[in-house]
Amino acid sequence: MKRVTLVMPLALVTVLAAPVAALAGSEDVEIENAWARASISTSRPGAAYLTVRNTGDVAVTLTGLATPLAMMPEIHETTVTAEGISSMAPAGEITIQAGETVALEPGGLHAMLMGLQSPMTEGDSFPLTLTFSDGGDVTVDVPILGIAARGPEG
C-alpha cells in the first residue's frame, strides 16, 4: 500500500504540471506588419499578411483564424514546382519556435479569406484573430491597402 501512496502523489503532480507547460505560449506572441489588399468583390477570396513573432521560451502553434470578414479563413501555403507551376493548399497548424518569427507573405504562407462577407475596401480594416494550441487568442487589426499593394507600406 505504501508504494501506491508514493506513486499517486507523483502521478498527480505530473498530471497537474502538464497543462502548465501546454498553456505557455500565446501570451508571448507579437503580431507585426499586418496588411491586406483590397478586393474587387466578394466572389473571389481575399488574403491577409503579417508577421508572427514568438518572444517566449517555448514553441507556440497557430491552429486557426477567425474574422467576421470571411466565412472560412485558413492558413494557406503557395508552392512553386521546379517547372514553375504555382499551387496553393491549406498549411494546417504552424509552429513558431521560441525566439523565432514566421512571415505570412505573398507567395508563401498567408491568411486565405474565403467566403468574404463584404468587399475588402481600401482604407478600411478588419479584425483577424489568431488561435493557438494553448487556447489563447491574439487579435490584430488588419488595414486594407490598395489592390496593387506589395507590402505593409503600400
N, C-alpha and C positions, 0 to 999 in steps of 0.2 A: 504493500500500500504506500509506503514512503516513496517508492520510485515514481508512482503515479503523481503523488503530491508535488514532487520536484519537477516533473515533466510538464504538468498542467500549467503552472505559472510561467514557465519558459515559453510554452506554446501560446499562452495568452499575450505575453509581451511581444512575441513575433507577429501575431495577428494584428495587434493594436499598432505596432510600429510600421507595418507595411503600408497602410493608407497614407501615413505622413509622408513617406518617400514618394508615393504615387501622386500626392497632391501638390508637390513642389513644382513650380514652373511658370504658369501663365502670368503670375504677378511680376515676373521678370521680363516679360515680352514688351518690346517697344516697336511701334509701327511708324515708319518714316516714308516720306515721299509718295503718299497715296495720290492717285490720279486716274482719270478715265477719259476716254474720247467720247465726244458727242455722237449720237446715233441718228440715222436718217428717219427711222420709225421704230415700231416695236416688233416688226416682222422678222428681224434678224437679231441674234444675240449681241450683247454688249460685252465689254471686258473692263476689268479694273486691274491696276498695277500698284505695287507697293513693296516696301522692304520690311521684312520681319527680323528683328534683332533680339536674340536671346542674351540678356545681360546676366543671367543666373549661372549657377554652378551645376545644374542638371539639364539634360536634354528636355525639350518640350515637343509635343506632337500636335500639329494642327490637324484637326479631324473634320472640320466643316465650316461652312459660311452661311450667313443669313443676311438678307436685306429686304426691306419692303419693296424695293425697285424690281426685283426679279423673283419669279416663282421657283426657279431652280438654279441657284448659284452653286458652282462647283470649282474646285481647283483642277485646271486642265494643264497639259503639257504639250507644247508643239515640238515635234522632232522632224529632222530632215535626213533623208536617206543619202547614201553616197551618190545616188543618181540625181539628187536634187529635188526629190519628191517630198513635199511637206505634208504632215498629218498631225492631227490633234486628238487627244484622248484624255479621259479623266485620269488624274495622277494619284488619286487616293490620299492617304494620310501623308503628311510631310513632317519629318522630324528635323528639328533645328537643334544642333548640338550646343552645349554650354559655350558661351562666348562667340558663337557663330552667327552669321546672317544669311538669310535666304531671300533672294530677289524674285519677285513676281513681276516679270517684264515682258514686253513684246518679243515674240519669237522663242519663248521658253515657258516656264511656269507662269500662270496668270489666273486671275479670278474670272471665270466664264459666267456671264449673267444671262441665263436662258429664261425665256418666258417673261420678257420685260413687261411691266405693268403700265409704263408710260415711257415716252421717248426720253432719251438722255440728252438734255438740252444744255448747250454751252452756257456757263455762268451759274448753273445750278450745282447742287451737291447732294449726296445721299449717304446714309449711314451704312457701313458694312461691318458686320460682327464676325469675328474670327473665334471659333470654338476650339478649345484644346482638350486633350485627353484627361487632364486633371479636373475637368468640369468647369474651368474658368473661361470667361469670355473677355475679349478685348474689342471694343468698338472704335472705329475710326470714321471721320467724316471725309468722304471722297469727293474732291472738286471735279466737275466735268469741264474739260478743256475743249478746244476746237477739234473738229473732226480729223484734222491733219496733224494733231499734236504728236510729238515724238518722245516726250518725257514730261516730268512734273513741271518743268519750266515753260512748257507750251510748245 
